[in-house]
Amino acid sequence: MINTNLTITDKAIAGVEFLRNYANLAAEHHNWLVRITAEPQAIAASAIEQLVKETPNSAPSSSLFRKRLTPPLPLTRQAAWTLQPGTHLS
């Protein structure tokens, strides 16, 4: 479990380390089905790490992103993840 007192950046880096370690273990596994999952996991870890390093102030932008994706109430037949009117992802 990741410490709840960490910043979002520290949590992301901890997740990257976990994912990368899991990918290394998967690459050495005896089951071929597990081995083929190692490369996508390593790629995902690298992508997350790059995003964290490129976005030093990720907490404000992620909370803004979450606000924009909140579904309007009551839910209609539209997809629950649609953007609210007048918002743009930048």
HTML snippet that shows the backbone in 3Dmol.js (N, CA, C, O; Angstrom):
<script src="https://3Dmol.org/build/3Dmol-min.js"></script>
<div id="view" style="width:600px;height:400px;position:relative"></div>
<script>
const pdb = `
ATOM      1  N   MET A   1       0.842  -1.174   0.000  1.00  0.00           N
ATOM      2  CA  MET A   1       0.000   0.000   0.000  1.00  0.00           C
ATOM      3  C   MET A   1       0.891   1.243   0.000  1.00  0.00           C
ATOM      4  O   MET A   1       1.901   1.303   0.702  1.00  0.00           O
ATOM      5  N   ILE A   2       0.500   2.216  -0.790  1.00  0.00           N
ATOM      6  CA  ILE A   2       1.277   3.449  -0.899  1.00  0.00           C
ATOM      7  C   ILE A   2       0.879   4.395   0.227  1.00  0.00           C
ATOM      8  O   ILE A   2      -0.307   4.546   0.521  1.00  0.00           O
ATOM      9  N   ASN A   3       1.856   5.031   0.854  1.00  0.00           N
ATOM     10  CA  ASN A   3       1.637   5.967   1.952  1.00  0.00           C
ATOM     11  C   ASN A   3       0.716   7.102   1.503  1.00  0.00           C
ATOM     12  O   ASN A   3       0.970   7.735   0.478  1.00  0.00           O
ATOM     13  N   THR A   4      -0.336   7.359   2.252  1.00  0.00           N
ATOM     14  CA  THR A   4      -1.299   8.403   1.891  1.00  0.00           C
ATOM     15  C   THR A   4      -0.767   9.806   2.143  1.00  0.00           C
ATOM     16  O   THR A   4      -1.356  10.776   1.664  1.00  0.00           O
ATOM     17  N   ASN A   5       0.323   9.940   2.877  1.00  0.00           N
ATOM     18  CA  ASN A   5       0.891  11.259   3.153  1.00  0.00           C
ATOM     19  C   ASN A   5       1.805  11.754   2.034  1.00  0.00           C
ATOM     20  O   ASN A   5       2.279  12.889   2.084  1.00  0.00           O
ATOM     21  N   LEU A   6       2.056  10.926   1.037  1.00  0.00           N
ATOM     22  CA  LEU A   6       2.934  11.319  -0.066  1.00  0.00           C
ATOM     23  C   LEU A   6       2.205  12.242  -1.032  1.00  0.00           C
ATOM     24  O   LEU A   6       0.976  12.253  -1.100  1.00  0.00           O
ATOM     25  N   THR A   7       2.984  13.011  -1.771  1.00  0.00           N
ATOM     26  CA  THR A   7       2.397  13.851  -2.815  1.00  0.00           C
ATOM     27  C   THR A   7       1.997  12.959  -3.985  1.00  0.00           C
ATOM     28  O   THR A   7       2.396  11.797  -4.057  1.00  0.00           O
ATOM     29  N   ILE A   8       1.209  13.511  -4.895  1.00  0.00           N
ATOM     30  CA  ILE A   8       0.769  12.729  -6.046  1.00  0.00           C
ATOM     31  C   ILE A   8       1.962  12.327  -6.914  1.00  0.00           C
ATOM     32  O   ILE A   8       1.951  11.259  -7.525  1.00  0.00           O
ATOM     33  N   THR A   9       2.980  13.171  -6.971  1.00  0.00           N
ATOM     34  CA  THR A   9       4.186  12.845  -7.733  1.00  0.00           C
ATOM     35  C   THR A   9       4.914  11.662  -7.108  1.00  0.00           C
ATOM     36  O   THR A   9       5.342  10.749  -7.813  1.00  0.00           O
ATOM     37  N   ASP A  10       5.053  11.678  -5.781  1.00  0.00           N
ATOM     38  CA  ASP A  10       5.720  10.575  -5.091  1.00  0.00           C
ATOM     39  C   ASP A  10       4.934   9.275  -5.235  1.00  0.00           C
ATOM     40  O   ASP A  10       5.523   8.204  -5.378  1.00  0.00           O
ATOM     41  N   LYS A  11       3.608   9.367  -5.198  1.00  0.00           N
ATOM     42  CA  LYS A  11       2.774   8.178  -5.394  1.00  0.00           C
ATOM     43  C   LYS A  11       2.950   7.616  -6.803  1.00  0.00           C
ATOM     44  O   LYS A  11       3.008   6.401  -6.992  1.00  0.00           O
ATOM     45  N   ALA A  12       3.033   8.503  -7.783  1.00  0.00           N
ATOM     46  CA  ALA A  12       3.223   8.052  -9.163  1.00  0.00           C
ATOM     47  C   ALA A  12       4.577   7.372  -9.327  1.00  0.00           C
ATOM     48  O   ALA A  12       4.679   6.346  -9.999  1.00  0.00           O
ATOM     49  N   ILE A  13       5.616   7.936  -8.717  1.00  0.00           N
ATOM     50  CA  ILE A  13       6.948   7.330  -8.799  1.00  0.00           C
ATOM     51  C   ILE A  13       6.956   5.973  -8.098  1.00  0.00           C
ATOM     52  O   ILE A  13       7.587   5.035  -8.586  1.00  0.00           O
ATOM     53  N   ALA A  14       6.268   5.854  -6.967  1.00  0.00           N
ATOM     54  CA  ALA A  14       6.175   4.560  -6.281  1.00  0.00           C
ATOM     55  C   ALA A  14       5.448   3.543  -7.158  1.00  0.00           C
ATOM     56  O   ALA A  14       5.835   2.376  -7.209  1.00  0.00           O
ATOM     57  N   GLY A  15       4.404   3.981  -7.841  1.00  0.00           N
ATOM     58  CA  GLY A  15       3.691   3.098  -8.762  1.00  0.00           C
ATOM     59  C   GLY A  15       4.561   2.669  -9.925  1.00  0.00           C
ATOM     60  O   GLY A  15       4.485   1.524 -10.372  1.00  0.00           O
ATOM     61  N   VAL A  16       5.389   3.582 -10.421  1.00  0.00           N
ATOM     62  CA  VAL A  16       6.319   3.265 -11.512  1.00  0.00           C
ATOM     63  C   VAL A  16       7.308   2.196 -11.055  1.00  0.00           C
ATOM     64  O   VAL A  16       7.572   1.241 -11.784  1.00  0.00           O
ATOM     65  N   GLU A  17       7.850   2.354  -9.862  1.00  0.00           N
ATOM     66  CA  GLU A  17       8.805   1.373  -9.346  1.00  0.00           C
ATOM     67  C   GLU A  17       8.151   0.003  -9.202  1.00  0.00           C
ATOM     68  O   GLU A  17       8.746  -1.014  -9.559  1.00  0.00           O
ATOM     69  N   PHE A  18       6.929  -0.022  -8.680  1.00  0.00           N
ATOM     70  CA  PHE A  18       6.214  -1.285  -8.525  1.00  0.00           C
ATOM     71  C   PHE A  18       5.968  -1.930  -9.883  1.00  0.00           C
ATOM     72  O   PHE A  18       6.208  -3.125 -10.053  1.00  0.00           O
ATOM     73  N   LEU A  19       5.491  -1.150 -10.851  1.00  0.00           N
ATOM     74  CA  LEU A  19       5.189  -1.669 -12.182  1.00  0.00           C
ATOM     75  C   LEU A  19       6.449  -2.172 -12.875  1.00  0.00           C
ATOM     76  O   LEU A  19       6.429  -3.218 -13.524  1.00  0.00           O
ATOM     77  N   ARG A  20       7.534  -1.438 -12.741  1.00  0.00           N
ATOM     78  CA  ARG A  20       8.794  -1.853 -13.370  1.00  0.00           C
ATOM     79  C   ARG A  20       9.330  -3.137 -12.729  1.00  0.00           C
ATOM     80  O   ARG A  20       9.813  -4.023 -13.434  1.00  0.00           O
ATOM     81  N   ASN A  21       9.249  -3.244 -11.402  1.00  0.00           N
ATOM     82  CA  ASN A  21       9.686  -4.474 -10.731  1.00  0.00           C
ATOM     83  C   ASN A  21       8.825  -5.659 -11.145  1.00  0.00           C
ATOM     84  O   ASN A  21       9.337  -6.755 -11.371  1.00  0.00           O
ATOM     85  N   TYR A  22       7.532  -5.440 -11.243  1.00  0.00           N
ATOM     86  CA  TYR A  22       6.624  -6.506 -11.665  1.00  0.00           C
ATOM     87  C   TYR A  22       6.929  -6.925 -13.100  1.00  0.00           C
ATOM     88  O   TYR A  22       6.877  -8.112 -13.422  1.00  0.00           O
ATOM     89  N   ALA A  23       7.248  -5.963 -13.964  1.00  0.00           N
ATOM     90  CA  ALA A  23       7.599  -6.276 -15.357  1.00  0.00           C
ATOM     91  C   ALA A  23       8.881  -7.103 -15.413  1.00  0.00           C
ATOM     92  O   ALA A  23       8.984  -8.029 -16.216  1.00  0.00           O
ATOM     93  N   ASN A  24       9.852  -6.778 -14.572  1.00  0.00           N
ATOM     94  CA  ASN A  24      11.098  -7.553 -14.534  1.00  0.00           C
ATOM     95  C   ASN A  24      10.844  -8.986 -14.084  1.00  0.00           C
ATOM     96  O   ASN A  24      11.416  -9.924 -14.639  1.00  0.00           O
ATOM     97  N   LEU A  25       9.989  -9.155 -13.083  1.00  0.00           N
ATOM     98  CA  LEU A  25       9.645 -10.506 -12.635  1.00  0.00           C
ATOM     99  C   LEU A  25       8.869 -11.262 -13.708  1.00  0.00           C
ATOM    100  O   LEU A  25       9.093 -12.455 -13.913  1.00  0.00           O
ATOM    101  N   ALA A  26       7.968 -10.577 -14.386  1.00  0.00           N
ATOM    102  CA  ALA A  26       7.173 -11.219 -15.432  1.00  0.00           C
ATOM    103  C   ALA A  26       8.054 -11.664 -16.590  1.00  0.00           C
ATOM    104  O   ALA A  26       7.790 -12.698 -17.204  1.00  0.00           O
ATOM    105  N   ALA A  27       9.092 -10.902 -16.896  1.00  0.00           N
ATOM    106  CA  ALA A  27       9.987 -11.245 -18.006  1.00  0.00           C
ATOM    107  C   ALA A  27      10.736 -12.549 -17.746  1.00  0.00           C
ATOM    108  O   ALA A  27      11.131 -13.236 -18.688  1.00  0.00           O
ATOM    109  N   GLU A  28      10.931 -12.888 -16.486  1.00  0.00           N
ATOM    110  CA  GLU A  28      11.666 -14.105 -16.131  1.00  0.00           C
ATOM    111  C   GLU A  28      10.750 -15.265 -15.762  1.00  0.00           C
ATOM    112  O   GLU A  28      11.236 -16.321 -15.357  1.00  0.00           O
ATOM    113  N   HIS A  29       9.453 -15.097 -15.891  1.00  0.00           N
ATOM    114  CA  HIS A  29       8.496 -16.127 -15.481  1.00  0.00           C
ATOM    115  C   HIS A  29       8.547 -17.320 -16.424  1.00  0.00           C
ATOM    116  O   HIS A  29       8.875 -17.175 -17.602  1.00  0.00           O
ATOM    117  N   HIS A  30       8.220 -18.498 -15.903  1.00  0.00           N
ATOM    118  CA  HIS A  30       8.246 -19.718 -16.716  1.00  0.00           C
ATOM    119  C   HIS A  30       7.072 -19.808 -17.691  1.00  0.00           C
ATOM    120  O   HIS A  30       7.165 -20.501 -18.704  1.00  0.00           O
ATOM    121  N   ASN A  31       5.978 -19.122 -17.400  1.00  0.00           N
ATOM    122  CA  ASN A  31       4.791 -19.169 -18.254  1.00  0.00           C
ATOM    123  C   ASN A  31       4.915 -18.115 -19.355  1.00  0.00           C
ATOM    124  O   ASN A  31       5.112 -16.937 -19.059  1.00  0.00           O
ATOM    125  N   TRP A  32       4.804 -18.521 -20.604  1.00  0.00           N
ATOM    126  CA  TRP A  32       4.960 -17.590 -21.733  1.00  0.00           C
ATOM    127  C   TRP A  32       3.878 -16.522 -21.728  1.00  0.00           C
ATOM    128  O   TRP A  32       4.117 -15.400 -22.175  1.00  0.00           O
ATOM    129  N   LEU A  33       2.689 -16.853 -21.227  1.00  0.00           N
ATOM    130  CA  LEU A  33       1.598 -15.883 -21.208  1.00  0.00           C
ATOM    131  C   LEU A  33       1.911 -14.724 -20.257  1.00  0.00           C
ATOM    132  O   LEU A  33       1.535 -13.581 -20.516  1.00  0.00           O
ATOM    133  N   VAL A  34       2.586 -15.022 -19.180  1.00  0.00           N
ATOM    134  CA  VAL A  34       3.006 -13.978 -18.242  1.00  0.00           C
ATOM    135  C   VAL A  34       4.176 -13.191 -18.831  1.00  0.00           C
ATOM    136  O   VAL A  34       4.251 -11.972 -18.674  1.00  0.00           O
ATOM    137  N   ARG A  35       5.094 -13.893 -19.513  1.00  0.00           N
ATOM    138  CA  ARG A  35       6.265 -13.225 -20.095  1.00  0.00           C
ATOM    139  C   ARG A  35       5.885 -12.174 -21.128  1.00  0.00           C
ATOM    140  O   ARG A  35       6.535 -11.132 -21.219  1.00  0.00           O
ATOM    141  N   ILE A  36       4.830 -12.438 -21.914  1.00  0.00           N
ATOM    142  CA  ILE A  36       4.490 -11.465 -22.962  1.00  0.00           C
ATOM    143  C   ILE A  36       3.876 -10.189 -22.395  1.00  0.00           C
ATOM    144  O   ILE A  36       3.736  -9.203 -23.119  1.00  0.00           O
ATOM    145  N   THR A  37       3.509 -10.186 -21.117  1.00  0.00           N
ATOM    146  CA  THR A  37       2.973  -8.968 -20.499  1.00  0.00           C
ATOM    147  C   THR A  37       4.075  -8.049 -19.983  1.00  0.00           C
ATOM    148  O   THR A  37       3.800  -6.912 -19.600  1.00  0.00           O
ATOM    149  N   ALA A  38       5.306  -8.521 -19.969  1.00  0.00           N
ATOM    150  CA  ALA A  38       6.401  -7.741 -19.380  1.00  0.00           C
ATOM    151  C   ALA A  38       6.695  -6.474 -20.167  1.00  0.00           C
ATOM    152  O   ALA A  38       6.874  -5.409 -19.575  1.00  0.00           O
ATOM    153  N   GLU A  39       6.747  -6.569 -21.485  1.00  0.00           N
ATOM    154  CA  GLU A  39       7.111  -5.395 -22.283  1.00  0.00           C
ATOM    155  C   GLU A  39       6.081  -4.274 -22.179  1.00  0.00           C
ATOM    156  O   GLU A  39       6.473  -3.126 -21.974  1.00  0.00           O
ATOM    157  N   PRO A  40       4.769  -4.552 -22.313  1.00  0.00           N
ATOM    158  CA  PRO A  40       3.799  -3.459 -22.150  1.00  0.00           C
ATOM    159  C   PRO A  40       3.850  -2.812 -20.765  1.00  0.00           C
ATOM    160  O   PRO A  40       3.641  -1.606 -20.632  1.00  0.00           O
ATOM    161  N   GLN A  41       4.129  -3.613 -19.735  1.00  0.00           N
ATOM    162  CA  GLN A  41       4.233  -3.054 -18.387  1.00  0.00           C
ATOM    163  C   GLN A  41       5.451  -2.147 -18.266  1.00  0.00           C
ATOM    164  O   GLN A  41       5.379  -1.095 -17.630  1.00  0.00           O
ATOM    165  N   ALA A  42       6.552  -2.538 -18.862  1.00  0.00           N
ATOM    166  CA  ALA A  42       7.758  -1.706 -18.826  1.00  0.00           C
ATOM    167  C   ALA A  42       7.543  -0.415 -19.608  1.00  0.00           C
ATOM    168  O   ALA A  42       8.000   0.649 -19.188  1.00  0.00           O
ATOM    169  N   ILE A  43       6.853  -0.502 -20.735  1.00  0.00           N
ATOM    170  CA  ILE A  43       6.552   0.693 -21.530  1.00  0.00           C
ATOM    171  C   ILE A  43       5.646   1.632 -20.740  1.00  0.00           C
ATOM    172  O   ILE A  43       5.859   2.844 -20.736  1.00  0.00           O
ATOM    173  N   ALA A  44       4.634   1.074 -20.072  1.00  0.00           N
ATOM    174  CA  ALA A  44       3.724   1.897 -19.268  1.00  0.00           C
ATOM    175  C   ALA A  44       4.474   2.579 -18.127  1.00  0.00           C
ATOM    176  O   ALA A  44       4.233   3.752 -17.842  1.00  0.00           O
ATOM    177  N   ALA A  45       5.375   1.860 -17.479  1.00  0.00           N
ATOM    178  CA  ALA A  45       6.155   2.448 -16.386  1.00  0.00           C
ATOM    179  C   ALA A  45       7.001   3.612 -16.890  1.00  0.00           C
ATOM    180  O   ALA A  45       7.081   4.655 -16.240  1.00  0.00           O
ATOM    181  N   SER A  46       7.627   3.433 -18.043  1.00  0.00           N
ATOM    182  CA  SER A  46       8.448   4.511 -18.608  1.00  0.00           C
ATOM    183  C   SER A  46       7.600   5.714 -18.994  1.00  0.00           C
ATOM    184  O   SER A  46       8.006   6.858 -18.790  1.00  0.00           O
ATOM    185  N   ALA A  47       6.419   5.454 -19.554  1.00  0.00           N
ATOM    186  CA  ALA A  47       5.531   6.553 -19.952  1.00  0.00           C
ATOM    187  C   ALA A  47       5.044   7.337 -18.739  1.00  0.00           C
ATOM    188  O   ALA A  47       5.009   8.567 -18.767  1.00  0.00           O
ATOM    189  N   ILE A  48       4.673   6.639 -17.683  1.00  0.00           N
ATOM    190  CA  ILE A  48       4.213   7.311 -16.462  1.00  0.00           C
ATOM    191  C   ILE A  48       5.346   8.139 -15.866  1.00  0.00           C
ATOM    192  O   ILE A  48       5.142   9.283 -15.458  1.00  0.00           O
ATOM    193  N   GLU A  49       6.538   7.555 -15.820  1.00  0.00           N
ATOM    194  CA  GLU A  49       7.689   8.273 -15.270  1.00  0.00           C
ATOM    195  C   GLU A  49       7.990   9.530 -16.083  1.00  0.00           C
ATOM    196  O   GLU A  49       8.290  10.579 -15.514  1.00  0.00           O
ATOM    197  N   GLN A  50       7.911   9.429 -17.396  1.00  0.00           N
ATOM    198  CA  GLN A  50       8.160  10.593 -18.250  1.00  0.00           C
ATOM    199  C   GLN A  50       7.108  11.673 -18.019  1.00  0.00           C
ATOM    200  O   GLN A  50       7.443  12.856 -17.957  1.00  0.00           O
ATOM    201  N   LEU A  51       5.842  11.283 -17.891  1.00  0.00           N
ATOM    202  CA  LEU A  51       4.782  12.261 -17.630  1.00  0.00           C
ATOM    203  C   LEU A  51       4.986  12.967 -16.300  1.00  0.00           C
ATOM    204  O   LEU A  51       4.780  14.176 -16.195  1.00  0.00           O
ATOM    205  N   VAL A  52       5.391  12.214 -15.286  1.00  0.00           N
ATOM    206  CA  VAL A  52       5.615  12.811 -13.965  1.00  0.00           C
ATOM    207  C   VAL A  52       6.767  13.805 -14.018  1.00  0.00           C
ATOM    208  O   VAL A  52       6.690  14.876 -13.416  1.00  0.00           O
ATOM    209  N   LYS A  53       7.824  13.464 -14.727  1.00  0.00           N
ATOM    210  CA  LYS A  53       8.979  14.362 -14.811  1.00  0.00           C
ATOM    211  C   LYS A  53       8.682  15.598 -15.652  1.00  0.00           C
ATOM    212  O   LYS A  53       9.217  16.672 -15.379  1.00  0.00           O
ATOM    213  N   GLU A  54       7.831  15.459 -16.675  1.00  0.00           N
ATOM    214  CA  GLU A  54       7.494  16.601 -17.526  1.00  0.00           C
ATOM    215  C   GLU A  54       6.457  17.514 -16.893  1.00  0.00           C
ATOM    216  O   GLU A  54       6.348  18.679 -17.275  1.00  0.00           O
ATOM    217  N   THR A  55       5.695  17.005 -15.932  1.00  0.00           N
ATOM    218  CA  THR A  55       4.623  17.771 -15.313  1.00  0.00           C
ATOM    219  C   THR A  55       4.908  17.904 -13.823  1.00  0.00           C
ATOM    220  O   THR A  55       4.399  17.113 -13.029  1.00  0.00           O
ATOM    221  N   PRO A  56       5.714  18.895 -13.426  1.00  0.00           N
ATOM    222  CA  PRO A  56       6.060  19.014 -12.009  1.00  0.00           C
ATOM    223  C   PRO A  56       4.877  19.386 -11.114  1.00  0.00           C
ATOM    224  O   PRO A  56       4.840  18.984  -9.952  1.00  0.00           O
ATOM    225  N   ASN A  57       3.923  20.138 -11.630  1.00  0.00           N
ATOM    226  CA  ASN A  57       2.752  20.526 -10.838  1.00  0.00           C
ATOM    227  C   ASN A  57       1.553  19.705 -11.284  1.00  0.00           C
ATOM    228  O   ASN A  57       0.579  20.252 -11.802  1.00  0.00           O
ATOM    229  N   SER A  58       1.621  18.399 -11.086  1.00  0.00           N
ATOM    230  CA  SER A  58       0.567  17.532 -11.600  1.00  0.00           C
ATOM    231  C   SER A  58      -0.681  17.527 -10.719  1.00  0.00           C
ATOM    232  O   SER A  58      -1.755  17.161 -11.196  1.00  0.00           O
ATOM    233  N   ALA A  59      -0.574  17.920  -9.453  1.00  0.00           N
ATOM    234  CA  ALA A  59      -1.746  17.884  -8.579  1.00  0.00           C
ATOM    235  C   ALA A  59      -2.850  18.836  -9.031  1.00  0.00           C
ATOM    236  O   ALA A  59      -4.001  18.406  -9.111  1.00  0.00           O
ATOM    237  N   PRO A  60      -2.568  20.100  -9.328  1.00  0.00           N
ATOM    238  CA  PRO A  60      -3.654  20.977  -9.770  1.00  0.00           C
ATOM    239  C   PRO A  60      -4.266  20.540 -11.099  1.00  0.00           C
ATOM    240  O   PRO A  60      -5.483  20.607 -11.270  1.00  0.00           O
ATOM    241  N   SER A  61      -3.440  20.097 -12.034  1.00  0.00           N
ATOM    242  CA  SER A  61      -3.984  19.712 -13.332  1.00  0.00           C
ATOM    243  C   SER A  61      -4.806  18.440 -13.233  1.00  0.00           C
ATOM    244  O   SER A  61      -5.802  18.302 -13.944  1.00  0.00           O
ATOM    245  N   SER A  62      -4.416  17.500 -12.365  1.00  0.00           N
ATOM    246  CA  SER A  62      -5.185  16.268 -12.257  1.00  0.00           C
ATOM    247  C   SER A  62      -6.524  16.517 -11.578  1.00  0.00           C
ATOM    248  O   SER A  62      -7.518  15.886 -11.938  1.00  0.00           O
ATOM    249  N   SER A  63      -6.575  17.431 -10.595  1.00  0.00           N
ATOM    250  CA  SER A  63      -7.861  17.726  -9.961  1.00  0.00           C
ATOM    251  C   SER A  63      -8.776  18.460 -10.931  1.00  0.00           C
ATOM    252  O   SER A  63      -9.990  18.258 -10.911  1.00  0.00           O
ATOM    253  N   LEU A  64      -8.204  19.309 -11.778  1.00  0.00           N
ATOM    254  CA  LEU A  64      -8.995  19.991 -12.792  1.00  0.00           C
ATOM    255  C   LEU A  64      -9.536  18.984 -13.798  1.00  0.00           C
ATOM    256  O   LEU A  64     -10.687  19.084 -14.225  1.00  0.00           O
ATOM    257  N   PHE A  65      -8.707  18.014 -14.177  1.00  0.00           N
ATOM    258  CA  PHE A  65      -9.136  16.983 -15.115  1.00  0.00           C
ATOM    259  C   PHE A  65     -10.275  16.163 -14.513  1.00  0.00           C
ATOM    260  O   PHE A  65     -11.243  15.848 -15.205  1.00  0.00           O
ATOM    261  N   ARG A  66     -10.167  15.812 -13.217  1.00  0.00           N
ATOM    262  CA  ARG A  66     -11.227  15.045 -12.564  1.00  0.00           C
ATOM    263  C   ARG A  66     -12.526  15.836 -12.510  1.00  0.00           C
ATOM    264  O   ARG A  66     -13.603  15.266 -12.685  1.00  0.00           O
ATOM    265  N   LYS A  67     -12.439  17.154 -12.267  1.00  0.00           N
ATOM    266  CA  LYS A  67     -13.646  17.979 -12.225  1.00  0.00           C
ATOM    267  C   LYS A  67     -14.340  18.001 -13.575  1.00  0.00           C
ATOM    268  O   LYS A  67     -15.568  17.954 -13.647  1.00  0.00           O
ATOM    269  N   ARG A  68     -13.560  18.071 -14.639  1.00  0.00           N
ATOM    270  CA  ARG A  68     -14.136  18.152 -15.975  1.00  0.00           C
ATOM    271  C   ARG A  68     -14.802  16.850 -16.391  1.00  0.00           C
ATOM    272  O   ARG A  68     -15.710  16.867 -17.223  1.00  0.00           O
ATOM    273  N   LEU A  69     -14.381  15.739 -15.841  1.00  0.00           N
ATOM    274  CA  LEU A  69     -14.932  14.457 -16.236  1.00  0.00           C
ATOM    275  C   LEU A  69     -16.037  13.956 -15.319  1.00  0.00           C
ATOM    276  O   LEU A  69     -16.511  12.832 -15.483  1.00  0.00           O
ATOM    277  N   THR A  70     -16.456  14.770 -14.357  1.00  0.00           N
ATOM    278  CA  THR A  70     -17.540  14.319 -13.494  1.00  0.00           C
ATOM    279  C   THR A  70     -18.838  14.312 -14.284  1.00  0.00           C
ATOM    280  O   THR A  70     -19.134  15.271 -14.996  1.00  0.00           O
ATOM    281  N   PRO A  71     -19.614  13.243 -14.168  1.00  0.00           N
ATOM    282  CA  PRO A  71     -20.844  13.148 -14.951  1.00  0.00           C
ATOM    283  C   PRO A  71     -21.913  14.098 -14.426  1.00  0.00           C
ATOM    284  O   PRO A  71     -21.999  14.323 -13.219  1.00  0.00           O
ATOM    285  N   PRO A  72     -22.723  14.654 -15.310  1.00  0.00           N
ATOM    286  CA  PRO A  72     -23.824  15.493 -14.851  1.00  0.00           C
ATOM    287  C   PRO A  72     -24.890  14.629 -14.190  1.00  0.00           C
ATOM    288  O   PRO A  72     -25.079  13.473 -14.571  1.00  0.00           O
ATOM    289  N   LEU A  73     -25.572  15.172 -13.223  1.00  0.00           N
ATOM    290  CA  LEU A  73     -26.637  14.424 -12.542  1.00  0.00           C
ATOM    291  C   LEU A  73     -27.985  14.957 -12.971  1.00  0.00           C
ATOM    292  O   LEU A  73     -28.083  16.173 -13.139  1.00  0.00           O
ATOM    293  N   PRO A  74     -29.000  14.204 -13.161  1.00  0.00           N
ATOM    294  CA  PRO A  74     -28.988  12.745 -13.147  1.00  0.00           C
ATOM    295  C   PRO A  74     -28.375  12.199 -14.424  1.00  0.00           C
ATOM    296  O   PRO A  74     -28.350  12.871 -15.455  1.00  0.00           O
ATOM    297  N   LEU A  75     -27.881  10.972 -14.341  1.00  0.00           N
ATOM    298  CA  LEU A  75     -27.280  10.351 -15.511  1.00  0.00           C
ATOM    299  C   LEU A  75     -28.355  10.047 -16.547  1.00  0.00           C
ATOM    300  O   LEU A  75     -29.429   9.539 -16.225  1.00  0.00           O
ATOM    301  N   THR A  76     -28.047  10.362 -17.762  1.00  0.00           N
ATOM    302  CA  THR A  76     -28.959  10.053 -18.858  1.00  0.00           C
ATOM    303  C   THR A  76     -28.376   8.895 -19.644  1.00  0.00           C
ATOM    304  O   THR A  76     -27.504   8.182 -19.148  1.00  0.00           O
ATOM    305  N   ARG A  77     -28.843   8.705 -20.848  1.00  0.00           N
ATOM    306  CA  ARG A  77     -28.317   7.628 -21.677  1.00  0.00           C
ATOM    307  C   ARG A  77     -26.949   7.981 -22.260  1.00  0.00           C
ATOM    308  O   ARG A  77     -26.342   7.152 -22.938  1.00  0.00           O
ATOM    309  N   GLN A  78     -26.458   9.181 -22.014  1.00  0.00           N
ATOM    310  CA  GLN A  78     -25.135   9.559 -22.488  1.00  0.00           C
ATOM    311  C   GLN A  78     -24.078   8.805 -21.691  1.00  0.00           C
ATOM    312  O   GLN A  78     -24.344   8.284 -20.609  1.00  0.00           O
ATOM    313  N   ALA A  79     -22.895   8.762 -22.244  1.00  0.00           N
ATOM    314  CA  ALA A  79     -21.795   8.115 -21.533  1.00  0.00           C
ATOM    315  C   ALA A  79     -21.489   8.898 -20.260  1.00  0.00           C
ATOM    316  O   ALA A  79     -21.566  10.126 -20.247  1.00  0.00           O
ATOM    317  N   ALA A  80     -21.146   8.195 -19.206  1.00  0.00           N
ATOM    318  CA  ALA A  80     -20.897   8.832 -17.911  1.00  0.00           C
ATOM    319  C   ALA A  80     -19.630   9.678 -17.914  1.00  0.00           C
ATOM    320  O   ALA A  80     -19.472  10.535 -17.045  1.00  0.00           O
ATOM    321  N   TRP A  81     -18.735   9.468 -18.853  1.00  0.00           N
ATOM    322  CA  TRP A  81     -17.461  10.182 -18.851  1.00  0.00           C
ATOM    323  C   TRP A  81     -17.445  11.400 -19.757  1.00  0.00           C
ATOM    324  O   TRP A  81     -16.382  11.994 -19.937  1.00  0.00           O
ATOM    325  N   THR A  82     -18.567  11.800 -20.335  1.00  0.00           N
ATOM    326  CA  THR A  82     -18.580  12.932 -21.261  1.00  0.00           C
ATOM    327  C   THR A  82     -18.229  14.225 -20.539  1.00  0.00           C
ATOM    328  O   THR A  82     -18.500  14.383 -19.348  1.00  0.00           O
ATOM    329  N   LEU A  83     -17.634  15.127 -21.265  1.00  0.00           N
ATOM    330  CA  LEU A  83     -17.245  16.414 -20.690  1.00  0.00           C
ATOM    331  C   LEU A  83     -18.466  17.285 -20.459  1.00  0.00           C
ATOM    332  O   LEU A  83     -19.458  17.194 -21.181  1.00  0.00           O
ATOM    333  N   GLN A  84     -18.379  18.120 -19.454  1.00  0.00           N
ATOM    334  CA  GLN A  84     -19.451  19.061 -19.201  1.00  0.00           C
ATOM    335  C   GLN A  84     -19.417  20.133 -20.280  1.00  0.00           C
ATOM    336  O   GLN A  84     -18.345  20.436 -20.805  1.00  0.00           O
ATOM    337  N   PRO A  85     -20.568  20.717 -20.628  1.00  0.00           N
ATOM    338  CA  PRO A  85     -20.603  21.730 -21.684  1.00  0.00           C
ATOM    339  C   PRO A  85     -19.684  22.906 -21.361  1.00  0.00           C
ATOM    340  O   PRO A  85     -19.621  23.369 -20.222  1.00  0.00           O
ATOM    341  N   GLY A  86     -18.984  23.372 -22.371  1.00  0.00           N
ATOM    342  CA  GLY A  86     -18.132  24.542 -22.218  1.00  0.00           C
ATOM    343  C   GLY A  86     -16.745  24.264 -21.680  1.00  0.00           C
ATOM    344  O   GLY A  86     -15.973  25.202 -21.482  1.00  0.00           O
ATOM    345  N   THR A  87     -16.397  23.004 -21.436  1.00  0.00           N
ATOM    346  CA  THR A  87     -15.055  22.703 -20.941  1.00  0.00           C
ATOM    347  C   THR A  87     -14.215  22.133 -22.070  1.00  0.00           C
ATOM    348  O   THR A  87     -14.725  21.501 -22.995  1.00  0.00           O
ATOM    349  N   HIS A  88     -12.929  22.370 -21.970  1.00  0.00           N
ATOM    350  CA  HIS A  88     -11.992  21.875 -22.975  1.00  0.00           C
ATOM    351  C   HIS A  88     -10.794  21.281 -22.261  1.00  0.00           C
ATOM    352  O   HIS A  88     -10.306  21.846 -21.282  1.00  0.00           O
ATOM    353  N   LEU A  89     -10.326  20.161 -22.738  1.00  0.00           N
ATOM    354  CA  LEU A  89      -9.104  19.582 -22.196  1.00  0.00           C
ATOM    355  C   LEU A  89      -7.927  20.240 -22.885  1.00  0.00           C
ATOM    356  O   LEU A  89      -7.849  20.270 -24.113  1.00  0.00           O
ATOM    357  N   SER A  90      -7.015  20.767 -22.091  1.00  0.00           N
ATOM    358  CA  SER A  90      -5.842  21.405 -22.700  1.00  0.00           C
ATOM    359  C   SER A  90      -4.582  20.856 -22.090  1.00  0.00           C
ATOM    360  O   SER A  90      -3.485  21.265 -22.468  1.00  0.00           O
TER     361      SER A  90
END
`;
const viewer = $3Dmol.createViewer("view");
viewer.addModel(pdb, "pdb");
viewer.setStyle({}, {cartoon: {color: "spectrum"}});
viewer.zoomTo();
viewer.render();
</script>
